[in-house]
Amino acid sequence: MKHRSFRIRLPLLGLALLATATHATTSALTPAPPAWTLEKRPAHDELSSPVGMAYDAAGHLYIANWSAGTVLRFAPDGARSVFASGLSGPSGLAIGPSGDIFVASYSQDLVWRFTPGGRQSVFVSGLATPAGLSFDRKGRLLIANRRTNEILAAHPDGRIEVAAQGLQTPVGAVELPGGELMVSNIAGGISLVGPDGRARSIHDGLRSPGPGIVADPEGTAAYVVDYGGTTVSRIDREGGRVVLADGLSSPVGLARTPDGNLLVATWGANAAFRLARPR
């Protein structure tokens, strides 16, 4: 068991806090698998504090630009356009089962819903600094509700239930095949939430995990970014960590590309970089 106190100041989510946590964790690194390759040249640059990213079924990439208040869309051929503008603090972004685009407004405490054609409506409101978004197997939108230390699950009709609580400033969550949730807590490492909603901290070796978190193809782990550091890592259910890439400048967003690789958004470079899996 560990007892630790820490102070973190981060521009991304407006944090300046002192937190104390007591939990069983690990910060161990497991043996490295075949190497991933981080491409030095950005796949997409001239972004503006990018956070959430997702691909639709047709291969279009959507990126939430926090500072610019926009969502950009990139066609498979690389053509760039502004999909939505005039947003306030767009953070998490996810594509729903029907193809609609969901964007969290961290500043307005709501989630926007966009049709692929760009029609905009409020999906849910009354949130508390929502950050990362993802969908579970039931078609519910998982919302990292930072200020209440909860993961919320929003049904297609807008009904909301609490999927997990008692977390440490959660900013991202993803469901694993067994029904567990892997949660990135910007002030408290990585947590695993069982189907019963009970959370346990499994890894505390990152500086400040960011909203970017993606399940690996085998479903036994998740890929996570360390916004307060420089890495992208794979963390398994038991907390074992493998560093896939290092040297990134404030990595914050993460998405799996249509060809099975990863795309990493960084605040320090205002760009997104391709991280290629081993061949």
C-alpha positions as MATLAB code, in Angstrom:
seq = 'MKHRSFRIRLPLLGLALLATATHATTSALTPAPPAWTLEKRPAHDELSSPVGMAYDAAGHLYIANWSAGTVLRFAPDGARSVFASGLSGPSGLAIGPSGDIFVASYSQDLVWRFTPGGRQSVFVSGLATPAGLSFDRKGRLLIANRRTNEILAAHPDGRIEVAAQGLQTPVGAVELPGGELMVSNIAGGISLVGPDGRARSIHDGLRSPGPGIVADPEGTAAYVVDYGGTTVSRIDREGGRVVLADGLSSPVGLARTPDGNLLVATWGANAAFRLARPR';
ca = [
       0.000    0.000    0.000;
       1.160    3.520   -0.763;
       0.247    6.841    0.761;
       1.292    9.855   -1.250;
       0.558   13.536   -1.651;
       1.255   15.502   -4.765;
       0.620   18.852   -6.434;
       0.023   19.212  -10.155;
      -0.441   22.326  -12.286;
      -1.601   21.643  -15.820;
      -2.981   24.058  -18.415;
      -4.993   21.406  -20.239;
      -7.695   20.885  -17.676;
      -7.147   23.934  -15.503;
      -5.763   21.928  -12.620;
      -4.014   23.266   -9.559;
      -4.698   20.758   -6.829;
      -3.368   18.881   -3.854;
      -4.552   15.299   -3.661;
      -3.903   12.451   -1.255;
      -4.492    8.850   -2.222;
      -4.068    5.496   -0.526;
      -4.163    2.527   -2.855;
      -2.328   -0.522   -4.113;
      -0.512    0.275   -7.329;
       2.467   -0.619   -9.420;
       4.826    1.486  -11.445;
       6.776   -1.467  -12.830;
       7.790   -1.804  -16.447;
       7.247   -5.197  -18.089;
       9.619   -6.647  -20.715;
       9.356   -4.771  -23.996;
       7.615   -6.390  -26.990;
       8.783   -5.729  -30.567;
       9.372   -2.019  -31.048;
       6.790    0.433  -32.280;
       7.937    3.221  -34.601;
       7.151    6.868  -33.925;
       7.254    8.824  -37.160;
       9.194   12.053  -36.723;
       7.234   13.995  -39.309;
       3.710   14.947  -38.182;
       0.800   13.280  -39.908;
      -1.176   16.479  -39.230;
       0.257   19.805  -38.097;
      -0.833   23.406  -37.537;
      -3.396   22.242  -34.993;
      -4.477   24.306  -31.990;
      -4.197   22.410  -28.690;
      -5.655   19.159  -30.064;
      -7.356   16.791  -27.638;
      -9.995   14.251  -28.735;
      -9.592   12.346  -31.997;
     -11.600    9.627  -33.746;
     -12.064    8.036  -37.165;
     -15.450    7.343  -38.709;
     -16.325    4.224  -40.708;
     -15.323    5.939  -43.965;
     -11.854    6.779  -42.657;
     -12.409   10.476  -41.968;
     -10.435   11.758  -38.985;
     -12.007   14.269  -36.581;
      -9.835   16.308  -34.203;
     -11.118   18.580  -31.409;
      -9.037   21.772  -31.354;
      -9.293   23.084  -27.792;
      -7.819   26.565  -28.232;
      -9.453   27.311  -31.583;
     -12.881   26.045  -30.521;
     -13.148   23.923  -33.641;
     -13.437   20.358  -34.853;
     -11.341   19.613  -37.922;
     -12.095   16.856  -40.407;
      -9.415   15.156  -42.503;
     -10.452   13.058  -45.488;
      -8.615    9.788  -46.180;
      -6.610   11.629  -48.851;
      -5.509   14.223  -46.275;
      -7.824   17.038  -47.360;
      -8.555   19.258  -44.373;
     -11.739   21.164  -43.535;
     -13.418   22.790  -40.538;
     -16.288   20.542  -39.497;
     -17.525   22.677  -36.568;
     -16.551   26.039  -35.095;
     -17.552   28.399  -32.295;
     -17.242   25.690  -29.645;
     -16.058   26.378  -26.109;
     -13.246   24.152  -24.877;
     -13.868   21.099  -27.086;
     -12.073   18.210  -25.409;
     -13.164   14.586  -25.809;
     -14.482   13.328  -29.145;
     -16.070   10.012  -30.116;
     -17.953    8.556  -33.079;
     -21.232    6.842  -32.186;
     -22.634    3.584  -33.601;
     -24.860    5.555  -35.988;
     -21.951    7.647  -37.257;
     -22.807   10.789  -35.302;
     -19.925   12.776  -33.807;
     -19.972   13.570  -30.081;
     -17.834   16.370  -28.665;
     -17.431   17.285  -24.988;
     -17.423   20.974  -24.101;
     -15.208   21.180  -21.050;
     -16.110   24.842  -20.529;
     -19.894   24.557  -20.965;
     -20.402   21.264  -19.082;
     -22.182   19.530  -21.944;
     -21.730   17.167  -24.863;
     -22.583   18.237  -28.393;
     -23.959   15.804  -30.969;
     -23.289   16.354  -34.678;
     -24.678   14.458  -37.625;
     -22.119   13.609  -40.327;
     -23.647   16.480  -42.278;
     -22.844   18.915  -39.466;
     -26.243   19.434  -37.825;
     -25.551   20.316  -34.178;
     -27.598   19.656  -31.033;
     -27.015   19.253  -27.295;
     -26.862   15.572  -26.364;
     -26.467   15.922  -22.576;
     -25.908   18.941  -20.333;
     -25.444   19.668  -16.634;
     -22.105   17.868  -16.524;
     -19.027   18.813  -14.489;
     -16.005   19.554  -16.705;
     -16.375   16.597  -19.085;
     -13.124   15.480  -20.676;
     -12.572   12.231  -22.599;
     -15.344   10.357  -24.420;
     -15.714    6.799  -25.720;
     -18.482    4.286  -26.413;
     -19.013    0.977  -24.639;
     -20.415   -2.216  -26.161;
     -23.952   -1.288  -25.088;
     -23.807    1.861  -27.190;
     -23.572    4.132  -24.160;
     -21.337    7.182  -24.280;
     -18.761    7.047  -21.484;
     -17.992   10.527  -20.154;
     -15.064   11.303  -17.872;
     -16.729   13.793  -15.528;
     -13.624   15.316  -14.018;
     -15.036   17.525  -11.282;
     -17.237   14.831   -9.701;
     -14.577   12.095   -9.998;
     -16.998    9.902  -11.942;
     -17.367    8.087  -15.230;
     -20.893    8.633  -16.516;
     -22.682    6.443  -19.064;
     -25.163    8.261  -21.312;
     -27.752    6.132  -23.120;
     -28.794    6.979  -26.701;
     -31.909    8.715  -25.362;
     -29.807   10.943  -23.085;
     -30.456    9.111  -19.819;
     -27.361    9.143  -17.617;
     -26.139    6.679  -15.021;
     -22.956    6.503  -12.984;
     -20.596    3.817  -14.289;
     -17.800    4.499  -11.780;
     -17.158    6.903   -8.934;
     -14.565    7.717   -6.305;
     -11.861    8.241   -8.933;
      -9.021   10.776   -8.890;
      -9.768   13.471  -11.452;
     -10.669   11.149  -14.358;
     -10.100   12.495  -17.857;
     -10.535    9.391  -20.029;
     -12.027    5.891  -19.974;
     -12.303    2.912  -22.302;
     -14.147   -0.394  -21.953;
     -12.264   -3.693  -22.172;
     -13.950   -6.850  -23.557;
     -14.607   -8.252  -20.090;
     -16.750   -5.250  -19.200;
     -14.068   -3.536  -17.122;
     -13.198    0.104  -17.638;
      -9.635    1.358  -17.813;
      -9.558    4.953  -16.565;
      -6.866    7.610  -16.860;
      -6.832    9.966  -13.880;
      -4.837   13.116  -14.474;
      -4.178   13.407  -10.737;
      -3.926    9.755   -9.816;
      -2.595    7.293  -12.372;
      -4.537    4.475  -14.030;
      -7.564    2.733  -12.497;
      -9.415   -0.460  -13.403;
     -13.166   -0.465  -12.772;
     -14.949   -3.813  -12.517;
     -18.421   -4.510  -13.931;
     -19.750   -3.824  -10.425;
     -18.470   -0.243  -10.610;
     -15.737   -0.699   -8.027;
     -12.428    0.930   -8.933;
      -8.890    0.035   -7.965;
      -5.723    1.899   -8.835;
      -3.349   -0.308  -10.824;
      -0.523    1.962  -11.986;
       1.021    5.174  -10.673;
       4.178    5.446  -12.756;
       2.915    8.193  -15.077;
       3.208   11.890  -14.323;
      -0.249   13.014  -15.460;
      -2.248   10.638  -17.660;
      -4.232   12.497  -20.330;
      -7.621   11.943  -21.993;
      -6.135    9.739  -24.728;
      -6.806    6.089  -23.876;
      -7.541    3.258  -26.339;
      -8.067   -0.478  -25.769;
      -5.508   -2.721  -27.422;
      -6.735   -5.205  -30.079;
      -6.403   -8.194  -27.731;
      -8.525   -6.479  -25.106;
      -6.075   -7.240  -22.318;
      -4.655   -3.748  -21.929;
      -4.993   -0.118  -22.970;
      -2.743    2.390  -24.671;
      -2.397    5.592  -22.649;
      -0.690    8.968  -23.018;
       1.230   10.769  -20.293;
       0.282   14.416  -20.763;
       2.596   15.485  -17.952;
       5.432   13.503  -19.516;
       6.557   12.437  -22.969;
       5.352    8.868  -23.476;
       2.727    6.579  -24.942;
       2.488    3.304  -23.010;
       0.617    0.028  -22.932;
      -0.764   -0.831  -19.492;
      -2.315   -4.213  -18.762;
      -5.014   -5.182  -16.256;
      -2.438   -5.846  -13.548;
      -0.705   -2.507  -14.026;
       2.282   -3.748  -16.024;
       3.590   -1.019  -18.308;
       5.457   -1.089  -21.611;
       6.616    2.213  -23.104;
       5.793    2.281  -26.824;
       7.136    5.751  -27.627;
       9.038    8.507  -25.848;
      10.107   12.050  -26.682;
       6.653   13.476  -27.395;
       5.814   16.970  -26.174;
       2.764   16.785  -23.877;
       0.912   13.928  -25.610;
      -2.780   14.287  -24.860;
      -4.981   12.645  -27.513;
      -4.902    9.122  -28.896;
      -6.803    7.250  -31.611;
      -6.467    3.954  -33.430;
      -6.087    4.474  -37.175;
      -8.074    2.431  -39.724;
      -4.952    0.350  -40.458;
      -4.451   -0.554  -36.798;
      -1.719    1.894  -35.859;
      -2.000    4.775  -33.377;
      -2.265    8.522  -33.866;
      -0.963   10.702  -31.026;
      -1.971   14.350  -30.584;
       0.505   16.575  -28.750;
      -0.013   19.998  -27.224;
       3.644   20.908  -27.261;
       3.932   20.551  -31.045;
       0.281   21.306  -31.930;
       0.464   18.279  -34.166;
      -0.520   14.621  -34.473;
       2.073   11.898  -35.017;
       1.689    8.370  -36.336;
       2.887    5.557  -34.084;
       3.295    2.415  -36.196;
       2.817   -1.023  -34.673;
       5.474   -3.740  -35.079;
       5.331   -5.662  -38.349;
];
